[in-house]
Amino acid sequence: MDVHLLKFVSSSENLQTVLEEAETAVTNGHSPELCPEGVGGVYFLKDKRGRRLGVFKPQDEEPFNLNNPKGYRPRRNSWGGFKEGILTGEASVRECAAFMLDYGHFSGVPATGLIVAEHPAFYLSGEPIDGLENVDRYALNKGKKKLGSFQKYIQHDGDTEDASPLLVAKFTVEEVHKIAVLDLRLFNTDRHGGNILYKERRGVDGSSQFSLIPIDHGYCLPSTLEGNEAWFVWQGWKQIKEKMSPRTIEYIKNLDVEKDIQLLSIQFPGQFRNEHFRVLRTANLALKRGAECGLTLFEISNLFSRLNVKKPSVLEQISSDAEFKSQGEEDIFWACFSQLLDREIHKLICKQT
């Protein structure tokens, strides 16, 4: 297998070493393994002992892309993605962005980078696609040479999809809050129980201690608030209603969305549009303002989520109102949005008293 790293951002982990281990394993007969779960092409790369070492997600195997192996065929004359506001082929970059923006490894996103990998195990559809009959798949994808995200595989004991309420109750407030902060600031539209892993360790006193590992961030940073499924599995956990610790509040206070936008623009030129950055600014402003005013992450998350699927969320509504009032003037939009947001937060504070 020809595997080489195109780009990665890592402050603590060496993905190049992981890739070299994977390449050695392939020469020993350990081919990439297609994960049967999920809606896109996801491959486990292994070490020479056959243990999972990394997770590779090719761009052209995302849902509704040309070579999706799970039956999610491209829509006729459309590049609409699996989630609102994220086009087909945009998920891989978001996987990398989530790691890059996880400053200080606060939320524990595993090391992730963009790579090019080639192997016969990767999927290449030979079937005609309505509206795309003339597309040369080999010209687009260079055979089975694939560009995609590569994430270090983290050994774990399970995911929260199958965790019992008794087990979830053992997660510390800090561990739950670190996931919530990440999801809110990146406006993650795909935080279900299957993409929060947990790992159990025994404390010196014999008690169980759990760490949570967030994965699958391909559907964060959408281009629109409207119609998005900003629902988070942790909204139903008791820990999310607890007050944030001083450490978490300080972390949120120090977030700089303009720095985030600059980093994304430099590292992934042309991959994020102005509308993506508007959603990012919206999410960060709501998170920071809510934390400043002493709201819980549960209360803040309710600004993001549709409590009734047919009714816009608070953020959707005030964004729409600010857009109407501003008539396309960006400075006026943010002044209106900030004022409307403060009004909604004041309502929540009044309910507390």
Number of C-alpha atoms within 10 A of each C-alpha: 16 10 17 15 16 12 16 21 18 16 12 9 13 14 22 15 10 19 23 14 17 27 22 15 22 19 11 13 10 18 22 23 16 19 13 12 9 10 17 25 23 25 21 22 28 25 22 17 9 15 15 19 20 24 22 28 25 28 24 26 28 30 27 26 23 28 26 23 23 16 11 17 17 22 16 12 9 13 14 18 20 18 19 17 21 21 20 22 21 19 27 27 23 24 27 29 25 26 24 23 23 15 14 11 16 15 24 19 26 23 26 29 26 23 24 18 23 16 16 12 12 22 19 18 12 9 9 11 15 12 12 14 9 9 12 10 16 11 8 12 16 11 15 16 19 23 21 27 26 31 27 22 20 18 13 13 12 14 18 20 13 11 15 9 10 8 11 18 13 12 20 14 18 19 18 21 24 20 21 25 22 21 25 22 24 24 26 24 24 21 24 15 16 18 17 20 20 21 16 15 12 10 10 7 6 8 10 13 13 19 16 23 21 23 20 20 24 25 25 28 28 28 20 18 27 17 16 23 18 22 20 21 16 22 18 10 15 14 22 20 16 14 17 20 12 9 10 16 16 13 16 19 14 9 17 13 18 12 11 16 18 11 15 21 15 9 16 15 10 9 12 18 12 10 15 20 21 19 21 24 20 23 24 21 19 23 23 20 18 24 21 13 13 15 21 16 24 20 18 21 25 17 23 24 22 20 13 8 11 8 12 19 22 18 24 21 17 19 23 17 15 22 18 13 14 17 10 11 11 13 10 15 20 18 13 20 25 18 13 19 22 16 12 15 20 14 11 16 15 8 8 8 5
